[in-house]
Amino acid sequence: MPRLSEVRVTDARSGLLLLTSDRGEKFEVSLLRLFGAEVFAERFEGQLGGVATLSEAGFGIVLPNGVELPEDILIPDSDDGSTVGEAVRLARRSPLASSIGRRLEHIMATYAMERREKFLGNPLASYIRTGMSGVLESAFPGYVVVGSAGSSGWAETPWIRLWPKAATGPITFPVVFFFRKDGATVFLSLTRNAVAVSRGLYAQKKIDIGRKGDSGKLPSTAEIRRQAGLSRRKLVEHPVAEKYDRGMLDLDAKGRLSRSYEAANLYSTEYWFGDMPDDSEIVDDLRVLLNAQQLLISAGAKQVRRGRTLKSQRRVMY
């Protein structure tokens, strides 16, 4: 069994530890994930702002608050690493690794706790805005990736959106990761932007999903669902209609904007904390939803062009 040779606290707020074994292997362990939010809040929260050390016997680590954790729950417990302790199974989903799933789980694990902290300058809020851009834009170079945890304060439902760089006009059918505020699940959704698309095909101006002040422009939930249904009809022969959920999202929403996210879903899939699929599966889901998105964008552009043509013909005729 490999032994620990070094330990370092990399994020005191969420209890992230960087461990190095005597073989040079590095593992990142989240105490929040390992012990759960309740135990973490009681035993570790606000107590990790110091130096962690190896225990004197060399069979574990001593945290800054004096709590000692045994080695066998922190590193693989067999020589070939095939049997992995729970901490390492979760640690291999490190938010710092180039993995979509690990980064999603980092947000899920820490959002509920961070919402109790000051919003301005918060590292998680910044991470949600830009932390997924590199890994997603690398997989999908034709897309712009932006996220939001709120504008002047914490959002009930944080999100990360993909939209084509080449698209013009309003952001009408974004593909979005919507996070439940309790961190239990994240939805990947092809959605009808209820802010940008009001009661016609396009709003008159480009309005960003979730931007401050735009919630007052929202139509009713029933109207959003009706419009989502109309858009869904254009995809009945697309592969997205066979595999993905067409129902409302379950974001445990209380606010009007978050309820609009629930209602505006066209097709979605759901990823659970602690049971995140491999990146290959997430990328496959993204490909299908982004392909469906492109079909809807193209259909909308054709409709706009037809409208302009008819308007031009009327000028000639009259």
LINMOSUL-V60102 format. One record per run of one state. SS is the DSSP state (a for helix, b for strand, c for the rest). FROM is the first residue (numbers start at 1). LEN is the number of residues. Records with the same first field share a line. If there is no record, write none. Layout:
SS->FROM-LEN  FROM-LEN
This chain:
c->1-3  12-4  22-4  36-1  44-9  55-5  63-5  74-12  92-8  115-8  131-2  140-3  149-10  165-10  180-5  192-23  218-3  236-4  244-1  246-10  264-1  273-6  318-1
b->4-8  16-6  26-5  53-2  60-3  68-3  143-6  159-6  175-5  185-7  245-1  265-8
a->31-5  37-7  71-3  86-6  100-15  123-8  133-7  215-3  221-15  240-4  256-8  279-39
